Structures are given as C-alpha cells and as structure tokens.
Amino acid sequence: AILKKYFPKINVGKSPFWLPILAACVFFFSFFVPDIHISNETETFQQHFIGGGIFCTLMFFYLAGVLNIKYNFLLGIIYVFIFTSALGIANELLEFSLLKLGIFEIKMTDTSWDLVANTSGAISSFIILFFPYNFFLRKQN
C-alpha cells in the first residue's frame, strides 16, 4: 500500500528492441574512431561525441518509448540535453573517483571538452534523427 501511495504506476510502452543494441554498438565503435584534433586540450572529443552523445540520443528514444514519455521536437531537445548532461556528469564523476582511488590513470584536463562533445553529439544526432525515427514509429503502429 505504501509503494502505491509514493511511487506512481508506470505504464510500460513499446520501443524497438534494436535501439539499445545499436546504442551499445555505437558506444563500442566510438573507441576506435581516430582523434580529430579539434584542440590541443582534448584527445577524446570524437569518442565523447559518438559514444556519449549519439549513444544518449539512441537510449533516450528507447527509454521514451518504454516509459511512454511524450515529446515534440523542442521538448525532445530539452529532454535529451538533460539526459545527456546527467549521464555525462555521472561519467566524469566516475572517472574522477577511479583516478583518485588509483584504479585508472587518466587525464582529467579535458572534462569541459568531454561535456561539450557529449552535448553537441546528442543534440545534433537528435535533430538529425527526430523526424526519420518518428516516421518509422508511425509506420510500425
């Protein structure tokens, strides 16, 4: 009874099963993309653009379908920005923790570039994929 009072019931919707698989493939592929040398301050811009940004957009499409989140183009951009920012910050905090615990030896001077790459990758891929994906969904239903 307490759970029903404080936790709303979630109506699980449908979402294409291949979206998280595609997102995982994109994430894995991002490790093999060569450095584009956008700045001397970062060596992983393209990795975060693809593996952070495009991954987040694909996972947003999947989770929005599963959780029945309704959105239009502008609201979708806002949702993707929030989702990507939350995951990007969590990733940077994890990197920082692993560095301080001595588990990883990574360069932490490009955190701002990583967040810019995540965000620009997510928003640009959302803009590119929004209309084709929604057209695909209409054809599925």
LUMZARO-544355 format. One record per residue (C-alpha): residue number from 1; residue in three letters; y, z, x. Coordinates in pm, 1 decimal, m for minus. Each point is the difference from the previous one (the first is absolute). Layout:
% residues N
KOLVO:k:r:yy:zz:xx
KOLVO:NUM:ALA:Y:Z:X
...
% end
This chain:
% residues 141
KOLVO:k:r:yy:zz:xx
KOLVO:1:ALA:0.0:0.0:0.0
KOLVO:2:ILE:238.2:79.6:285.3
KOLVO:3:LEU:m65.9:m337.1:165.0
KOLVO:4:LYS:87.1:m185.3:m320.6
KOLVO:5:LYS:322.4:195.3:m30.8
KOLVO:6:TYR:133.0:m58.8:351.9
KOLVO:7:PHE:m160.6:m329.2:102.6
KOLVO:8:PRO:59.4:m301.1:m220.6
KOLVO:9:LYS:m291.5:m223.2:m86.5
KOLVO:10:ILE:1.9:m320.8:200.4
KOLVO:11:ASN:m115.5:m311.2:m179.4
KOLVO:12:VAL:m178.7:m196.8:267.3
KOLVO:13:GLY:83.5:m367.7:m16.1
KOLVO:14:LYS:m143.2:m307.8:162.3
KOLVO:15:SER:91.4:m146.9:332.4
KOLVO:16:PRO:m169.6:m272.0:205.0
KOLVO:17:PHE:m271.1:155.0:218.1
KOLVO:18:TRP:87.3:m230.0:289.5
KOLVO:19:LEU:354.5:137.5:48.4
KOLVO:20:PRO:m97.4:308.6:206.6
KOLVO:21:ILE:m250.0:m213.4:193.7
KOLVO:22:LEU:275.2:m251.3:77.8
KOLVO:23:ALA:235.3:285.5:92.6
KOLVO:24:ALA:m259.4:141.3:241.5
KOLVO:25:CYS:m49.3:m343.7:156.7
KOLVO:26:VAL:377.0:m41.9:40.1
KOLVO:27:PHE:22.5:344.7:159.3
KOLVO:28:PHE:m283.4:m79.3:242.4
KOLVO:29:PHE:145.0:m344.0:81.8
KOLVO:30:SER:339.9:154.2:81.7
KOLVO:31:PHE:m142.7:157.2:317.4
KOLVO:32:PHE:m66.7:m346.1:144.8
KOLVO:33:VAL:336.9:m164.7:m69.4
KOLVO:34:PRO:188.1:m55.2:326.0
KOLVO:35:ASP:328.5:179.3:66.2
KOLVO:36:ILE:301.0:m205.7:m113.5
KOLVO:37:HIS:246.0:184.6:228.9
KOLVO:38:ILE:259.5:59.4:m269.8
KOLVO:39:SER:152.8:268.7:222.3
KOLVO:40:ASN:m67.1:178.0:326.7
KOLVO:41:GLU:m19.9:319.6:m205.0
KOLVO:42:THR:m321.9:m87.9:m185.4
KOLVO:43:GLU:m331.2:m160.5:78.3
KOLVO:44:THR:m162.4:41.8:m340.8
KOLVO:45:PHE:250.5:m150.8:m245.4
KOLVO:46:GLN:m237.0:m273.2:m116.6
KOLVO:47:GLN:m285.7:248.0:m30.9
KOLVO:48:HIS:204.3:224.8:m228.7
KOLVO:49:PHE:146.3:m297.3:m190.6
KOLVO:50:ILE:m348.0:m128.1:m84.6
KOLVO:51:GLY:m222.8:307.3:16.3
KOLVO:52:GLY:257.9:233.3:m149.9
KOLVO:53:GLY:215.4:m217.3:m223.4
KOLVO:54:ILE:m232.3:m265.8:m140.6
KOLVO:55:PHE:m279.8:257.5:m23.7
KOLVO:56:CYS:225.6:225.9:m211.8
KOLVO:57:THR:95.5:m284.2:m233.1
KOLVO:58:LEU:m363.6:m94.9:m60.9
KOLVO:59:MET:m96.1:362.5:m58.2
KOLVO:60:PHE:297.9:44.5:m233.6
KOLVO:61:PHE:m117.6:m294.4:m210.7
KOLVO:62:TYR:m347.9:154.0:m12.2
KOLVO:63:LEU:110.6:355.8:m81.3
KOLVO:64:ALA:256.3:m116.4:m255.6
KOLVO:65:GLY:m279.9:m178.1:m184.3
KOLVO:66:VAL:m241.4:292.9:20.8
KOLVO:67:LEU:262.1:255.5:m106.4
KOLVO:68:ASN:155.1:m228.5:m265.7
KOLVO:69:ILE:343.4:10.2:161.8
KOLVO:70:LYS:228.2:m248.8:m172.3
KOLVO:71:TYR:277.5:m155.9:204.5
KOLVO:72:ASN:226.7:m301.3:12.1
KOLVO:73:PHE:123.0:m176.3:313.6
KOLVO:74:LEU:284.0:240.7:84.9
KOLVO:75:LEU:m190.3:315.6:m90.0
KOLVO:76:GLY:m295.8:m131.2:202.0
KOLVO:77:ILE:218.8:m34.1:308.4
KOLVO:78:ILE:114.5:359.9:m45.5
KOLVO:79:TYR:m358.7:123.1:m49.2
KOLVO:80:VAL:m123.7:m192.5:304.9
KOLVO:81:PHE:286.9:141.5:207.5
KOLVO:82:ILE:m89.2:355.8:m104.2
KOLVO:83:PHE:m373.7:m54.4:53.9
KOLVO:84:THR:49.5:m163.8:340.0
KOLVO:85:SER:248.6:263.8:114.4
KOLVO:86:ALA:m235.6:282.7:m96.3
KOLVO:87:LEU:m296.1:m155.4:181.7
KOLVO:88:GLY:213.8:m101.1:299.1
KOLVO:89:ILE:138.1:350.6:42.0
KOLVO:90:ALA:m347.8:150.1:m40.0
KOLVO:91:ASN:m125.1:m240.0:268.5
KOLVO:92:GLU:278.9:95.2:240.8
KOLVO:93:LEU:m62.0:371.2:m60.8
KOLVO:94:LEU:m370.5:m54.4:70.9
KOLVO:95:GLU:82.3:m186.9:321.6
KOLVO:96:PHE:234.6:281.5:104.8
KOLVO:97:SER:m262.9:266.3:m76.1
KOLVO:98:LEU:m272.7:m184.3:190.2
KOLVO:99:LEU:236.1:m42.6:294.2
KOLVO:100:LYS:93.3:368.0:8.5
KOLVO:101:LEU:m363.2:107.1:m33.7
KOLVO:102:GLY:m87.3:m216.5:298.2
KOLVO:103:ILE:m240.4:m218.1:m199.0
KOLVO:104:PHE:198.1:m322.9:44.4
KOLVO:105:GLU:228.4:m120.0:273.9
KOLVO:106:ILE:246.4:m221.7:m187.7
KOLVO:107:LYS:362.7:m99.9:40.1
KOLVO:108:MET:219.6:164.9:m263.5
KOLVO:109:THR:328.7:m169.3:87.2
KOLVO:110:ASP:m39.0:m273.5:m261.7
KOLVO:111:THR:m34.8:210.1:m316.7
KOLVO:112:SER:312.5:m148.3:m158.1
KOLVO:113:TRP:m121.6:m352.8:72.6
KOLVO:114:ASP:m337.9:84.6:m151.6
KOLVO:115:LEU:162.6:113.7:m324.9
KOLVO:116:VAL:225.3:m308.9:m7.2
KOLVO:117:ALA:m303.2:m224.6:54.3
KOLVO:118:ASN:m203.1:175.9:m271.4
KOLVO:119:THR:284.7:m28.3:m249.0
KOLVO:120:SER:96.7:m359.3:77.4
KOLVO:121:GLY:m365.4:m108.9:m9.5
KOLVO:122:ALA:m59.9:170.7:m333.2
KOLVO:123:ILE:314.2:m122.7:m174.7
KOLVO:124:SER:m25.8:m356.8:128.7
KOLVO:125:SER:m368.9:m25.2:m92.9
KOLVO:126:PHE:71.9:148.2:m344.3
KOLVO:127:ILE:273.2:m259.6:m57.6
KOLVO:128:ILE:m235.5:m279.5:107.4
KOLVO:129:LEU:m307.2:125.6:m188.6
KOLVO:130:PHE:150.9:142.5:m321.4
KOLVO:131:PHE:9.6:m317.4:m211.4
KOLVO:132:PRO:m329.4:m156.4:121.7
KOLVO:133:TYR:m183.0:332.0:m44.5
KOLVO:134:ASN:134.2:53.6:m352.7
KOLVO:135:PHE:m88.2:m359.6:m88.1
KOLVO:136:PHE:m353.1:67.5:127.0
KOLVO:137:LEU:m23.5:316.3:m210.7
KOLVO:138:ARG:109.3:m184.7:m316.3
KOLVO:139:LYS:m271.5:m259.3:59.6
KOLVO:140:GLN:m259.7:278.9:43.3
KOLVO:141:ASN:87.5:167.3:m334.0
% end
